Amino acid sequence: FNIYSHPVALAFHLLFRTGAIAIYLFGRLFTTNFSLIFIICVLLLSFDFWTVKNVTGRLLVGLRWWNDIQPDGTNAWVFESRDPSRPVNPIDSRIFWISLYVALVIWLFLAFLTLFNPEWLLIVIVAIILNMANVVGYTQCDKDAKKKWA
């Protein structure tokens, strides 16, 4: 654990996303109740979205984003980034970015496999939407940080 700056945050970062994928793939081995698998997957995906957006992004890569609704009803992306004088742990950062993109690729692959099974496709669509939001948010935030601190 000495090579990681935030081992607990890293564990939760990986736990929720791998847990959702594992339950989706192997939940039928333990129960035939689709509703139970659906609820557990959506809860894990929601926990993952919130944790990545509000905790692990800030701790592991020094970035945070959110969407702010203006008084006129328009949306504005807001990005925060850590001062480069406080560098992030390269191992934490690498795990964050790889897992962010790999999880989305896995869910896109699963969408292709369940294209003609609307019941299971519903879980995958929720996963893609939540994962895509974090991928887009953090990619834009990273670009903004590089421009801001250049």
Contacts in CASP RR format, 6 or more apart in sequence:
PFRMAT RR
TARGET T0000
AUTHOR 0000-0000-0000
METHOD contacts of the structure
MODEL  1
FNIYSHPVALAFHLLFRTGAIAIYLFGRLFTTNFSLIFIICVLLLSFDFW
TVKNVTGRLLVGLRWWNDIQPDGTNAWVFESRDPSRPVNPIDSRIFWISL
YVALVIWLFLAFLTLFNPEWLLIVIVAIILNMANVVGYTQCDKDAKKKWA
1 7 0 8 1.000
3 89 0 8 1.000
3 91 0 8 1.000
4 10 0 8 1.000
4 89 0 8 1.000
4 91 0 8 1.000
4 92 0 8 1.000
5 59 0 8 1.000
5 60 0 8 1.000
5 88 0 8 1.000
5 89 0 8 1.000
5 92 0 8 1.000
6 56 0 8 1.000
6 59 0 8 1.000
6 60 0 8 1.000
6 89 0 8 1.000
6 92 0 8 1.000
9 55 0 8 1.000
9 56 0 8 1.000
9 59 0 8 1.000
9 60 0 8 1.000
10 56 0 8 1.000
10 60 0 8 1.000
10 92 0 8 1.000
10 95 0 8 1.000
10 96 0 8 1.000
12 51 0 8 1.000
12 55 0 8 1.000
12 56 0 8 1.000
13 51 0 8 1.000
13 52 0 8 1.000
13 56 0 8 1.000
13 60 0 8 1.000
13 95 0 8 1.000
13 96 0 8 1.000
13 99 0 8 1.000
14 95 0 8 1.000
14 99 0 8 1.000
16 44 0 8 1.000
16 45 0 8 1.000
16 47 0 8 1.000
16 48 0 8 1.000
16 51 0 8 1.000
17 44 0 8 1.000
17 48 0 8 1.000
17 52 0 8 1.000
17 99 0 8 1.000
17 103 0 8 1.000
17 131 0 8 1.000
19 44 0 8 1.000
20 41 0 8 1.000
20 44 0 8 1.000
20 45 0 8 1.000
20 48 0 8 1.000
20 127 0 8 1.000
21 103 0 8 1.000
21 106 0 8 1.000
21 107 0 8 1.000
21 110 0 8 1.000
23 37 0 8 1.000
23 40 0 8 1.000
23 41 0 8 1.000
23 44 0 8 1.000
24 37 0 8 1.000
24 41 0 8 1.000
24 110 0 8 1.000
24 120 0 8 1.000
24 123 0 8 1.000
24 124 0 8 1.000
24 127 0 8 1.000
27 37 0 8 1.000
28 37 0 8 1.000
31 37 0 8 1.000
34 119 0 8 1.000
37 123 0 8 1.000
38 122 0 8 1.000
38 123 0 8 1.000
41 123 0 8 1.000
41 126 0 8 1.000
41 127 0 8 1.000
42 123 0 8 1.000
42 126 0 8 1.000
45 126 0 8 1.000
45 127 0 8 1.000
45 130 0 8 1.000
45 131 0 8 1.000
46 130 0 8 1.000
48 130 0 8 1.000
49 130 0 8 1.000
49 131 0 8 1.000
49 133 0 8 1.000
49 134 0 8 1.000
52 100 0 8 1.000
52 134 0 8 1.000
52 138 0 8 1.000
53 64 0 8 1.000
53 65 0 8 1.000
53 66 0 8 1.000
53 133 0 8 1.000
53 134 0 8 1.000
54 64 0 8 1.000
56 96 0 8 1.000
57 63 0 8 1.000
57 64 0 8 1.000
57 96 0 8 1.000
57 138 0 8 1.000
58 64 0 8 1.000
58 80 0 8 1.000
58 82 0 8 1.000
59 92 0 8 1.000
60 88 0 8 1.000
60 89 0 8 1.000
60 92 0 8 1.000
60 93 0 8 1.000
60 95 0 8 1.000
60 96 0 8 1.000
61 88 0 8 1.000
61 92 0 8 1.000
61 93 0 8 1.000
61 96 0 8 1.000
61 97 0 8 1.000
61 138 0 8 1.000
61 142 0 8 1.000
62 81 0 8 1.000
62 82 0 8 1.000
62 88 0 8 1.000
63 79 0 8 1.000
63 80 0 8 1.000
63 81 0 8 1.000
63 82 0 8 1.000
63 138 0 8 1.000
63 141 0 8 1.000
63 142 0 8 1.000
63 145 0 8 1.000
64 79 0 8 1.000
64 80 0 8 1.000
64 81 0 8 1.000
64 141 0 8 1.000
65 77 0 8 1.000
65 78 0 8 1.000
65 79 0 8 1.000
65 80 0 8 1.000
65 137 0 8 1.000
65 138 0 8 1.000
65 140 0 8 1.000
65 141 0 8 1.000
66 77 0 8 1.000
66 78 0 8 1.000
67 75 0 8 1.000
67 76 0 8 1.000
67 77 0 8 1.000
67 78 0 8 1.000
68 75 0 8 1.000
68 76 0 8 1.000
68 77 0 8 1.000
68 78 0 8 1.000
69 75 0 8 1.000
69 76 0 8 1.000
70 76 0 8 1.000
77 137 0 8 1.000
77 140 0 8 1.000
79 140 0 8 1.000
79 141 0 8 1.000
79 144 0 8 1.000
79 145 0 8 1.000
80 141 0 8 1.000
81 141 0 8 1.000
81 144 0 8 1.000
81 145 0 8 1.000
81 148 0 8 1.000
81 149 0 8 1.000
82 88 0 8 1.000
82 145 0 8 1.000
83 149 0 8 1.000
84 149 0 8 1.000
100 131 0 8 1.000
100 134 0 8 1.000
100 135 0 8 1.000
100 138 0 8 1.000
101 135 0 8 1.000
103 131 0 8 1.000
104 128 0 8 1.000
104 131 0 8 1.000
104 132 0 8 1.000
104 135 0 8 1.000
107 124 0 8 1.000
107 127 0 8 1.000
107 128 0 8 1.000
107 131 0 8 1.000
108 128 0 8 1.000
110 124 0 8 1.000
110 127 0 8 1.000
111 121 0 8 1.000
111 124 0 8 1.000
111 125 0 8 1.000
111 128 0 8 1.000
114 120 0 8 1.000
114 121 0 8 1.000
114 124 0 8 1.000
115 121 0 8 1.000
END
